[in-house]
Amino acid sequence: MFTKITHKKNTINFIRCPGLDTQTRINIVIQALALQGVYGTRTAIAQQYQLSRAFLYQMISASLVCLHKLFSAQQLETVLDRLGLDSIIVLLP
């Protein structure tokens, strides 16, 4: 699906990819974050998966918000309690 965004005289076409499954999206974001700071990497990833850089940046942003929420102190305690990690840690040698 192509979406056209017009801002003043500049027109930007970008693609939203509803056909990407969840695991593929996760892999894309992991690649983009792992290679952060390497010139041209995000463009290459976008071209490889045939999606726009705008959509790639949206996925990265959404992922970082989710990670921030997950790893905030209060949320982390809740996650650890749900996983029962305290009892597993006690069993470790």
PyMOL commands that set and color helices and strands:
alter all, ss='L'
color gray80, all
select helices_A, chain A and resi 22-34+41-48+53-71+73-83+85-91
alter helices_A, ss='H'
color red, helices_A
select strands_A, chain A and resi 2-7+10-15
alter strands_A, ss='S'
color yellow, strands_A
deselect
rebuild
show_as cartoon
